[in-house]
């Protein structure tokens, strides 16, 4: 007997729709909607950007909670930037003080990035194995252990170990949070919701700065221990609450749990499972997963303002203009340091949020977790290198450090112009077409055959169920 969800799916697929390419009697075109056509003709869930978030409050809530992993990273970074100047901290860890203190400060700051690199590297297979949301819980547990060690540190070695373990948890969170958000979000507001990760990072930095600024007046070592201790609270909140959110529908489909994927999708969209938009998205997810498996596709290839600019202007323009303004800012900073504020504005609106958003949406379902893990590893590896070399670079070269980074900003502008296509408003299943990854008629024919067979299997199951007593 066919399930209710599959019967509903078959009935909707049989009905004429404004999204269909042909009528029922056209056997070659019975809703054969490959990814590119779906992205262009499907019914929208609502408006794009901030207005779309108000129409989809439940999925926005889920994304906001998942993005708290960024808050933990930003908070930890902000804490260290202040406690490194406190006498109470320097008296406990004299190694970071004095003439050679520049290297040890850089090493202390960079250790969290090194741990994050290791965490992100392993989170791909963990997220595929136990689900996106359960892997967030695992990451929070590891982060909590690191936070406890930092709070209780009695020497430099213990503090380094605590930051390394905490970094592992942060790296895991930084990889899986954008992945989960991208897989649960409607295409219209996916960009805005992905920006929440970067927004959370910056919010964490701001909150931790003012907390640590206040605790620095405590005369005892609690001036720096208390801020480390407080970061455990949002971590535990995230670790507990994430278990009440839906599983990623795309992860459920990858595990063959299609009916539960449809239920989770309907819950996220706050629509009945029989709604045509929900059914179309559910069908696209299944079709794209099958296609990616058959073809074995190997596609590894700001802040508050970005909540609306990412979907309003697109990723590519933000990256291009961000590269340009950051390069200009770095060159001028060599003469006028005050323009650092303009650089932060440019970075926060472009290269801050976009690199977290794009990797979570450009990979096919079968490779998405591993691809995001790889891109996140690259992010943390480069952060580790920057954190390690920047203090001695500034100390020894002065303004030359800004010229050094300005060159890389210009290189990023050229790279974006030549190699980065626009993904705004496109469904996850349409990325093959965005990146022109479908490059032969044979491949297109195979895709259509898979979609036709999938529809036929649903109808056959429905027909068998209707004939059963």
N, C-alpha and C positions, 0 to 999 in steps of 0.2 A: 504493500500500500504506500503510495507516495506521501511524503510529508506535506503538511499544510503550507509551509513556506515555499516548497518547490512547486506545489500546485498553483499557488498565487503567482509565482514567478512565471510559470508557463502561461497562465491566463493573461497576464499583462503583456507578455511577449507576443501573444496572438492578437492583441488589440492594436488597431491603427493608432499611430501617435504622430504628433508633429515632429518628433525626433526621428521617425522612421525614414528610410531612404526610398522605400517602395511599398506597394500594397501587398496584401497577403498572397495574392495569386502570382506574384513575381517570385519564383522559387530562388532566384539568385540573389534577391535583395531583401529577404524577410529579416529585417532588423539586423543586417550585417553591418554593424557600426564599429569599425575599428577605431583605434584611440584618437586619431586626428579628428575624425568626423564627430566623435562624441564630444570632444572639447569645444567644438564650434557650434553644435546644434542642440546640445542637451539643455533641459530646463535648469535654471539656476536655483539654488537654495535661498538666495536672497542677494542684497546688494553687497558690493565689495567694501573692504576697509573697515573703518570704525562703525559705520552704520550696519554692516553685516554682523558685527559682533553682538549688537543689541538684538538682532533677529535670531541669533544662535547662542543664547546665554549659557546653555548647559555645556556645549563643547568648549566655549570660552573658559568656563570654570574649570573643566578638566585640564585644559592647556595651561591655565594659570597655576594650578597646583603642581603639574609636572615641571613647570619652569622654575619652581623653587630651588631646584638643584643649582641654577645659576646664582641665586641669592646666597647660597652657602659658599660658592667660590668667591664671589665678590666680597662677602663679609670677611672671609679669611684673608684675602689680599689686603683689604682695608685695615684690618687689625695690625698686620705686620708692619705696614707703612708707618704707623704711629708708634707702636711699642719699641721699634728700633731706635727711637729718639728718647725713650724714657730712662731716667737714671736708675729706677728700680729694676728695669730689665737689663741694663748694661752692667750693673753690679753683679747680677746673677750670672750673666754670660759675657765676661770680659773679652772673649775672643773676637766679638764683633765690634770691639772698640779699639781705638788706636790706629797706628799707621797701616797695619796689614788688614784692618777691619773691612776695607772695601770688598775684598774677595770673599770673606766669610759672610758678610751681609748678602752679597749677591748669591752665594751658595745657599744660604738659608732661604732666601726668597725664591730661588729657582727650584729648590727641592720639591715643592708642591707640583710644579710643572712636570718634573721628571716622574713623579708618582702618577700624575694624571695621564702621562703618555702610556705607562704600563696599564693603567685602568682602562683607558679607551681602547687599547690594543686587544684586550680580552673581552670587552663588553659585547662585541659583535656576536660571538658564538653563544654567550650567556643569554643575550636578549632573544636570540633565535631558539634557544633550548627551553627556557623557562618562562618566556613571554617578556614583553616590554615592561609591564608594570611590576612584576615580581623582581625583575633585575634592578629596578629602582630601589626596592626594599633592601636588596643585598648591598647595593652601593651605599645606602644610608647607614647600614650597620658598620661597614668598613670605615666610613667617614666618622662615625661616632667614636670608634676605637682610636682613631688618629687624634680627634679632638680631646679625648680624655688624656692621652699621652702628652699633648701640648700643654694642657692645663696643669698637669702634675709634673712637668719637666723640672729636673734638678740640675741638669748639666746640658751642655751644647749637644752632645751625642743623642740624648733622649729627645731633645727638641727636634733634631733633624729627623729621627726615626718617626716621631709623631707627625711631622709635616709630610713625610713621604707616604705614610699609610693614609693620612687624610687626603693627600693628593690622588691616591688610587681611587678612593671613593668619589672624589670630585670629577676625575676623568671619566669614570663610568657614567656619572650623572650627565656630564656635558655631552656624551655621545648619545645616550638613550633618550633624554628628554626631547631634543629636536626630532628624533626618530618617531617617538610616540605621538608628538604633536602633529607632525606632518601626516601620519597615517590615520588620525581621527578627524582631521579638519576638512571642511568643504573647500573646494578650490578657490572660491571667492574670497575667503578670509584666511587662507593658509599662511600667506605672507605676514599678515598682521599678527597672527598668533605665534608664529615662529620668532617674531621680534621680541616676544615676551622673555625669551631666554636671555638676550642681551640686556633688556630692560631690567631683569632681575639681577644680573651681574652688577650693573651700575648702581642699582638701588642698594644692594648689599654693601658696596663700597661706601656709599654715602652714610648708611645707617651705622656701619661699624666705625667710621671715622668719628662721628659725633658721640657714640657710646665710649669709644676709647679716649676721646678728648676729655670726656667727663671723668672717667675712672683714673686718669693720669694723676689726679690730685689726691688719690688714696696713697698714704705714706708707705704702706706695706707692699709686698709682692702681688697682692690682689689687684693692684693697679693694672697689671698685664694678664694675670691669671683669670680674672673675672670675664673679660671679653672673650677669651678662648672658651670658657665654660658656657657662655650664653649661646654660642653658635650651635650647641647641641639641641637646643629647644626647637628651632625651625626644622632641623634635620629629623628629629623624632616625629614631629607633626607630619612631615612629608611621608616618612616611612610607613606611618599608620594609615593615613588618609588615602594614599594611592591605591590601597587594596580594595577600596570601595568604588573605584572607577571602573568603567568597562575595559575589557581587553581590546587591543587593536583589532579591528575587523580583518585587516590584511594579514596579521599574524595568525588569526583563527583560520582563515582560508588556506594559508600555507601549511597548516596542520590537518587539513581535510575536515575541519569542523564548520562546514558551510552554513548550516542552519543557525548555529550560534553566532556566526559572523553576521548574518542578516539581522538577527535580533539585536546584536550590539550596535550595528549601523543605524537601525531604526531608533534605538535609545539615544544615540549620539545626536541624531538629527531631530529628535522629538517629533517624529512622524510615524504613522503606522507602517508596518512592514510591507503593506500592499501599495504604498505610494510609488508612483512610477519613477520618481527621481531616486528614491532609495533602491528600487529594484534595478534600475539602470546602473547605478554605481556598484551595486553588489555583483551584477553580471560582468561589468568591466574589470573588477578586481579578480574574479575567477578567470576570465579570459586572458588577462595580462599575465597572471601567474603561470597559466598553462603555456602561453607563448614563450615566456622567458625561459621556462624549463626546456622546451623543445629546441629553441635556438641557442641555448646556453650563452646568452648575451653576457659579455664581460665589459660592462660600462663603468670602469673605475676612473673614470676620469676624475637702525640707528637708534638713536635709541627712542626716545619718546616720539620724536617726529616720524620715525620709521613705522610707527603703528598705522599711519595712513599713507606715508610716501612710498612704502614698498609696493603696495598694490595700486597706488595711484600713478606712480611714475615708472614702476618696474625695477627689476634687479639690475639689469645692464646699465641703464643710465646712472643709477646710484653708484655702482662700482666705478664707472668711468669718471664721473664728476668727483667722487670721493678720492680716487687716486690723484686726480689733478690738484684738488685743493690741499690734500695732505702733502703732496710734493712741494707745492708753492709755500705752504706753511713751514715745512722743515727748512727750506732755503732761507726764508725770512727770519725764522727763529734764530738762525746763526747770528743775525744782527740784532734782532729785537725779540727777546724771550717772551715778551707779553703775548705774542701771537700764539702761544701754546694753547690758549683758550679757543682760538679759531680752529686750530688743528683738532682739538678734542670734539668740537662741534661737527667738523667734517667727518671725523672718524665715527662718532656716535650715530650719524645719520646714514652711513654707507658701509664701510668695511667692518664696523663693529657688529651689526646684526646680520648683514647679508651672507657672509660666509658660514654662519650658523644655519641659515635658512636653506640655501641652495643644495648643500650636500644631502640634506634630508629629503629632497624631492626629486633629484635627477636620476637616481638609480632604480632599476626594475625591482619588483618585489622580492625575487629570489636572491638578490644581491644587496638589498637596501641596508640591512643591518651591518653587513661586512663593509660595504662601501662607506657608510657613515662612520664606522669605527676607524677606517683607514684615514679619512679626511680629518677626523678629530685627533687622531694620533699625530698627523702632520701639524695641526694647530698647536698641540701641547709640546711637541718636539721643538718647534720654532719659539714658542714662549719660553721654554727652558733655556734655549740658547740665548735669547734676548735678555732674560733675567740674569743669566750668568755673566754675559759680556758687557752689559750696559754700565754698571757702576765703574769698573776699571776703564772702560772706553771714555766715559765722560771725564773721569779723573785725569786721564792721560792726554786726551785730545781736545777737550773743551768743546768748542763749536763744531769741530770736525765730526763729532758723533751725529749731529743733525744733518750734515751734508751726506753722511753715509746712509742714513735712513731715507733721505729725500731721493736718492738714486733708486732705491728699491720701490718707492712710491711711484716713480715714473715708469719703472719696469712693470709694475702692476697695472698701470693705465694701458700700456701697450698690450699686455697679455689679455686684459679684459676686452679691449677693442677687437682683437683678432680671434679670440677663442670662446667668449662667453655669450651664448644666445639668451634671449629673453624667455623666462618661464612663468611670468606673472599671468594668473588666470587660467593656466593649463592644468588639466588633471594629471595625477601621478602616472596614469596609464598612457598619457600622451607624450611622455618624455622621449620615447624612441623617435618620434617625428620631429620634436623640437631640436634634437641633436642630430637629425638626419641619419639615425642609426639603422633605419630600414632602407637598404640600398639596392634591392633587386626585386624584379617582378616575382621571382620564385618565392622570395620571403613574404611578399604581400599575399600571394596565393595561399601559402601555407597558413598565414594568419587567418585569412577568411575561412579556410577549411576548418580550422580549429573552432572558430566562433560558430560556424554552421553546425558542426558536430555537437558542440555544447548545447546549442538551442534544441537540436534534435533529440538529445538525450533527455532533456527536461520534458519535452513534449511526450516522448515515449513513456517516461515514468508516469506522467499525468494520465496518458491514455490507459496504461495498465491499471492504474489505481481506479479509474472510473469504471473499468470493466469488472473489477473485483466485487463480489457480493457484499 
